[in-house]
Amino acid sequence: MLRTLYGKLSLALLGLIFLVSAFYVGLTVFTTRIYLQEVSQSLNAGLAANVVQDTVLMADSQIDEKAFKKAFDRLMDINPGVELYLLDSEGSILTFSTPTGRVERQRVDLAPLHAFLGGSRDFPILGQDPRDRERMKVFSVAPILNAGALEGYLYVVLGGEAQDAVTRALQGSFILRLAAGIAIASALLTLAAGLMSFNFLTRRLRRLAAAMEAFKQSGFRKKMTLPAVQQRANGDEIDQLAVTFEQMSALMTDQIQQLEDADAVRRELFANVSHDLRTPLAAMQGYLETLLIKGGDLSAGQRQEYLDLAAKHSRRMGRLIHELFELATLEHPNSSLQVEPFSIAELVQDVSQKFRLAVEKKQLRLEVEIAESTPFVVGDIGLIERTLDNLIENAIKFTPPGGLVRLAIEPGDKAVTARVSDTGCGIAAADLPRIFDRFFRSKSGDAGAQEGTGLGLAIAKRALQLHGSPIEVESKQGEGTTFTFRLNVVPSGVA
């Protein structure tokens, strides 16, 4: 229980309530004592003056002991808690009248007396208690004058020992019980309210902790959703924490899935690379071994045929390795483009010329349609040329004799659209989502079309991704295929 946030908060609250309650009890006792002193001094402020006015206590520096004792007896009848002291003009005690007759001081500090006589009513004003060297008491004081000359002071201590005893008894029997009762009741109410509040405030944290534990138990694979916080994304810190956790769990789940997908792709890549390298390598090795073993028994024509086949497989293997390296370079996180303005119209013309012989050899027609005043575009001219090469080569490969391969450039306000289309066999609908995957070969077309590496479209897609341009494909089986991409035109004013 104490290990939970709720338990720790409850324990902290209990300790805080204890400290506050103790402070409250102490403050109550202190303020009550001050209040009683203030009331006593306010009610008896003129007591000493009345005695001096009615009784002659000193004359020519001589004390009238009988008058002093009479005044004391009269005051004791009225207030048994008072003590009388007769002081000279310097504050020294000349005589006194107390119930026990015990005095510890010989002199009383006159500063509080002067403050009292000066008219200050900032009660309580405390003076020294002659019966204790440390204690201070409320008092009443009046000057004793003889023909206008100061003879001394009548110093009346209002809270004598008798009153102290009664006050202590009252404090012990009533004030402390009252203060303690109020403190205990307040503490219990505060504790109950605090526990309820903590329970309410921490329930969302408990729910969030349970969701985190469930996420952990799922192997960080199950995306967490907390419906209670979906509408409170701008709430307090707990709501923000919950929203952040949801986003974090979604990100972690997606990243784990991406890692698993990447691992699956990696294994598939290794398998495909191994297969595609092993096939031409085995064929080339077979033809060369045949030449080594039976070279003397073969005719010149047969030897030339074996050498041509070995060279064909060697070129195929070299092309596969080159395209693998090219794709790996494009997919590297630090791959960059050599961006520059160039004429896509001239580039398309140059690329089409490279395939004239291949088109004529397969008895196809190659059409190039470029709109007048086609603007310059921005991009990596080498990658765009590589993309056009792959798309045109693909179109030639899957178009039967007599078919048409068409290149079209259409200018726009912000981008130029390039299309490469053919009238070939088309792509099956089931194969369309996968044609840009590495080593994927559509089963459409003749056997000769299956001899590619399966990397051309993957390279084209990645090259265009680096340019921020998606590549689109439309195809119908038996009618042909069209690939489309766009490049941004050179902004006006840029050479």
Summary of the structure (lengths in Angstrom):
residues: 495
radius of gyration: 53.8
end to end distance: 73.6
largest distance: 164.6
contacts: 1411
relative contact order: 0.06
helix: 55%
strand: 17%
